[in-house]
């Protein structure tokens, strides 16, 4: 799950680097045997709040000496509060952590390692989806989170618009793409685009300056990760964000394969098949879809509930297109729960993190049909819960089963990388600069690791 990092987050991250107390390394979480007291738990996803409140209540019943206070705030405020809390010493005991963040937290000694707790309390790391537990091992070889859920990317589409355009569900499930011609994916997007006079994007007389329905929605330029914007296409060309993952030290935004893909994206905007970048500022791509202003949205599995919650919109889910290599691709992101190194109650915090990562809590999360829990069996239960609501989530889960998912790029300096790449990508998507300008931005990014 992701959002773009804004200037506030970048500034806050810089403040941490200057102000954080580093006492010679990250400490370890304590044994949970005598845990008691009240602890705080923060998360950002409002859709998941009911599930975790239930987990907190169930946990308290099983551990009456420990009370968990759950707080939810939106993404931007969430990270501002986290970073400021670390500096001020009043942050949460436990919080939902993100792969783009924890590297810098570890660097500044702001997280407790969980290795001793995992060993002493016999936590089975093999119960999670393959690879998830490994994502939360830092460069120092220590573990800083226990997996909570995972996500991939698929295409949400308007079934009624598809039918009206004479396209079939089978066609949506077998789209192909390449950065030169755009493949059947571009043809589909063009045909689903309709101007205010009823002309489709592939018809003579189409007015690209007066579009009623865009074939594909746009959330933004994607900054450095492009999780929902373009990563599911760039990776099909053989391109990778970094030289290795996790903990790469060299980014590849200067690669021709990447720049060709971004050039294609801008051409789609220029043709009128996608909204202009400036129209996305302060707007919601899902809400535009819900208002009937876009036929297709590429988005993450954490958004399933929102897309299926729009009244009057008949929603379908299709897999991402196959690329030049003949395969699909989807970024595989996994969240975890981490412990603030400044917690005054590490034993209770550890016990809560272990509970969050256990079947007892993840089965509750699965039953709510909001996200895919990290535990493999809980993932299956979530798929069944979605099915009971009439939602086929196979396009999301198949990427994992087919091994076509790739890891979210994990590096240090993530906020600084985004701070460089967001304006650079914005310039390209808005037509102010060619994709070749990303070569200079890439040099600035790589200088951070020298």
N, C-alpha and C positions, 0 to 999 in steps of 0.2 A: 504494500500500500504506500502511495507516495503523494506528495504535493511539492510544488516548486519552493525552493528556499528563497525568501525575500531578503531585502536589504536589512531588515530588522534582525533576522536570524543571523546574517553574516556578522553584523555589528556585535550581537550578543555573543557569538562564538569567539570573536576577537577579544571581548571583555573577559571571557573565561580564561583564555590563554594568558592574559596579563594578571588576572586576579586569583586564579585557582590556587588553592593550597596543595602543594605536592610534597608529601611527606616521605618520599623515597620509595614509591611503589604502591600498587594497589593491594589492599588488604583482602583477606578471605572472609567469606560469610561464616557464621558460627554454627555450631551444633544446634539442632532445633529441640533438644530434649526438654529444656526448662523455659521455653518461650512463653511470654505473657506480655500484656499491655495493649496499647492502641497504636495502630500504624495507619499511614495514609497511602492510598493507591491512586495514581492518576492514569487516565487514558484519554484519547482524543475522539474516538468514534462514537457518536451518539447512538448509532444503530446497535452497538454492542453493549451499551450501558445496562439494559435490563438483565442481560445474561450474567454480567459480572457482578451486579448487585445481588443476584441470586447466589452466585458462587460465594460472595462475601458472607451472606446469611448462612449458607450451608456450612461454610468454614467455621463460623462462630459457633454454630450448634455442635460441631465436632470438637471445637477448641474453645470452650467458654471463657478461657482466660485471655483470649486475643480478640480484639475488635478491629475490623478493617473499615476505614472511612473512604468511600470511593468518590472521586471527583472527575468530571468530564468537562473538557473545554475544546473548542475548535482547533484545528491544526496549527494555524499561525500563532494564536495566543498560547497554545499548549507549549510550543518549543520556546517561546519567549519567556514563559513562566518557569520552565525547566531550567533554562540557562541562567536566568536571573536568580532563581532559587539556589542553584549551585554556588553562585557567587556570594549570596547573602546568608547562606547556611540555613534556609528554611524551605528547601525543596522537599518533594515527597520521599517517603521511605522506599517505596517501590513504584516503578512506572513502566508503561509500555514503551519499548525502545525500538529504534529503527536502524537498519543497517547503514544508512547514510550518516548516522550520528555517532554511533558508539565508538568508532575509532578515535575520534577526537576526545570523547569522554575518558577513554582508557588512557590516552596520551597525557591527560591532565589529572590522572589518578582520582577520578570522580566516581568510579564504580567498584563494588566489591566483587572479587572473583568467587565463583561458585564451585571450584574444583573439590575442595574439602567436603563441602556439603553433599555434592553428588556422590562422592566416594563413601562417606560415612553413612549417608541415608539411602544408599543403594538405588539411586535414580537410574532407570534403564533408558539410556540414550538411544537404543535401537527401536524404541516404540514409536519414534517420530518418523515422518516421511524422510526418505533417504536424502542426506545432505543438509537438512535443516539444522541439526545440532552443531555441525561443523562450522556453520556460518558465524557462530557466536564465540569462536576461539580467536583471541587477539593475536597480534604479532609476537607477544611475549609467551604464547602457548597456553595462556590461562583462559578459562571460560567466564564470560560476563553476561550470559543470558540463557534462560531455558525457553525453548520454542513454544509459542502460543498458537500461531496460525500461519497460513501461507496463501499466496495468491498468484494468479496468472492473468493474461490478457486475452480477450476474445472480442467479437464484433456483436454489439447489440443492434438489432435492426427492426424497423417498423414493417410488420407483416402485411398490413393493408397497403402501404405504399409499394411494397414489393409486388404484390398481386396486381395492383393497378398498372404497374409498369410492365406487366407481362413476364416478370422474372419468377423463378421457382426457388423453393427452399433448397433443392439439390444444387442449383447453381450457386447459391450463397455458400454452400458447404464445400465447393470445389474451386474457389477463386484462385487465380495465380497472378503473380506480379513480377515485374522487373523494372529497374530504374530508367530504362530507355523508352520502352513502349507503354509501361504501366500495366500491361497484360489485361486479363479479363476484369481485374479489380478496378482499373481506371475506367474501363467501358461501363461497368456496373454503376460506379459513382456518377459518371457523366449522365447515364440514362435516368438515374434517380433524382438528379438535380432538375428543378423546375423553376422557371422564372415567373414573374407576376402575371404574364400573359398566357401561362400554361405551356410554354415551349420548354422542351427538355434540353439538357445540356448537349446532347448529341444531335439536335435538330437544327436545321437552318433557321436563322432569325433569333436564336437564343440570346437573351440580353443578360450578360454576366453582371451588369451593374444594378440589376433589379431582380434579385433572386428571392423566391418565396420559400423554397425548400432546398437546402444543400444536400448533396449526395452523401457527404461525410462531414461530421462535426469536427470542430477544432477547439481544444482546450487551451492551447498556447504553443510555444515553440519547443518545449521540452527541456530547456536548459541543458544540463550535462548528462542526464540519464535518459530522457525521452521515453520513460517507462510506458506510458499509454499513448504517446504521440507518434513515435517513429521507431523505437527499439525493436519492435516485432517485425519490422521490415529490414532495417539495417543488418541485423544479425543473420538474415537469410542470404546475404551477399558474401559471407565469410569474414565480415568485419567484427572486431571485438572492441569494446570500450577501452580496455587497458592491456598491457603486455601480459599480465597474469591476473587471476582473480581467485580468492581475495588478495588484498594488499599489493595491488599493482602500484608501480611508481612511474609509469609512462602511459599517457593517454594517446589515442589515435584519431583525433578529430581532423588531422591533416591527410588521412587516407582518402584516395580518390573514390573508393567504394562508398565511403560514408558521405562524402560531399556530393556524389552523384544522386544518392537517395534524397538528400536534403534539397538538391536542385529540383528533383521531381516533385517534392512536396510544394515548393514554392510555385512551380508551374501549375499545380492543381488550384492553388489559390488564385493565381493570375487568370486562369481559365474560368473562374467563377464557380468551381465545383465545391470549394471550401470557403468558409467565411474569412474575411480579411483579419489579420492578427489584431488590429486595433479594436475590432468589434468584440474581441474575447475578453478584454480587460474589464474586470469586475463582473463578468457574466458567468453563467453556469452552463457548460456544454450539456450535461444531462437534462437540465430544465428546458433548454432549447429543443432537445429531442422530445421531451414530454409535451412541449407546446406544438409539436408537429412541424418544427422548422428544420429538422435534419432527418435523413432516412437511416443513416448508419452512424454509430458511435463506437470507436475503439475504446474500451475501458476495462477496468479490473474487476475481478470476481467479488471484491468487497462492495461493489456497487449494484449487485444483483437486486437486492431488495428495493433500492431506489427506482431502478428502471421499471420493475414490475409493479411499482406503486402508482404510476401515472394513470389516471383515469382516462379511459377512452383510447388508450394506446395498446395495440395488439403487438406484443414484443416477442421477438425470437432471438436466439443466440447462435452465431456461426463461428467456426474457428477462424483464426487469422489466415491470410492467403499463403500459399506456398510461394517461395521465392526462386531466384535463379538456380539455387542448388536443389530444387525440387522438394524442399522440406519447409515445414512451418517453423516458427520460432515465437517464443514468449518469455518475457522476463519473469523469473521465478524469485519472488521476494518472500522473506519470512520474518515476521515480527517475533519479538521475545520480551520477556519481563526481566528487568534489571534492578539491582539494588543500589541506591545512593550510598556512596562511601561514607557520607556524613550522618547516616541514620543513627539514632540513639538507641535503636532496638534491633540490632542485626539478627538476633535469634528468631524473633517473631517475623521479621521481614523475610528471612530465609524460608521459614515454614510456609508463609503465604505464597512465595514464588514457587515452591515445590508443589503446592496445592493447585496453583494456576496451571502448572505444566502436567497435571495428573489427569487420568480419565474422569475422576469425580467432577472436575470443573469443565474439562473440554467436551464431555458428553452433554453437559448443559448447554454450552455454546453451540454444539452441533444441532441440538433440538430446536434452536431458535431459527435455523436456516438463514443465517446472515453471512457467515464466513466459513472457510474450511479450516478446522482445527489442525494443529500440527501432528497429533497422534494419528497414525494411519487408520486405525479402527474408527476413530471419531470422524475422520474425513468421510468414510463410507456412510456413517450415520447422518452426517450433514447432507450428503447427496440424496439420501432417502428422504430426509426432511424437506429438501427442495422439491423432490419428485412429488411428495404429498401435496405440495402447493401447485403442482402442474408445471414445474420448471425443470427442464432438462439441462443439467450443468456439465454434460459430457465435454463440450468444447473447451472448458477450463481444465477439467481433470485429465483429459486425454493428453494434453501437452506433457504432463508429468509422467503418465504411463508410457507414452511413446518416446520419452527422453528427448523431447524437442525444446524443453525449457532450459534457459541459461540463467546464471546467477546475476542478481542485482550487483552492479560494480561496487566493491567495497575497498575504499582507500582512506588514507588520512587526508586532511585538508579538504574534506568534502564541501564544506560551506564556501571555502575560498574558490574551489573549482567551479561551483555553481555561480559564484559572484562574477567570475570571468565569462563563463559560457552563456549565461542567460542573456545579457545584452548583445553578445555576439550572435547568438541564434535568433534573437528578436530582430536584429538588423537584416538577417538573411530572409526570414519568413515575411518581413514587411516589405521586402524588395529594395531596401536601402543599401544592401551590400551583396555581392555574389558569394556563393558557398565557398569559393576559394579563400575568402577572408578568414575562414575558420582555421586556416593554417597558422596565422599569426596568433589567434586566440589559443591555439593548441600549444604554441611555444611558451606563452605566458603561463599556461596551466602546468606544463612540465617543469618550468623553472621553480615551481613550488616544492618540487621533490629533489632539488639539487643542493 
